[in-house]
Amino acid sequence: MSDARTADRIELIKRISAALKGVTTGDAWHAVCLICELAEGRMDPADVQREFEELGLPPT
């Protein structure tokens, strides 16, 4: 995948997750916030994974 395509994907993830933050609550909201943090590079993937696993969301 090219760098431009990767950047486009990350920007889209940022836009979608930002929009979802305003319409979700509880653990779903927390998960969306983790997506934002990861997409913005503000959290390490291992930390995001650890926090995500602590949420009360149904298993995938």
Secondary structure, DSSP 4 states (H G I P E B T S, - for coil): --HHHHHHHHHHHHHHHHHHHTT--HHHHHHHHHHHHHHHT-S-HHHHHHHHHHS-PPP-
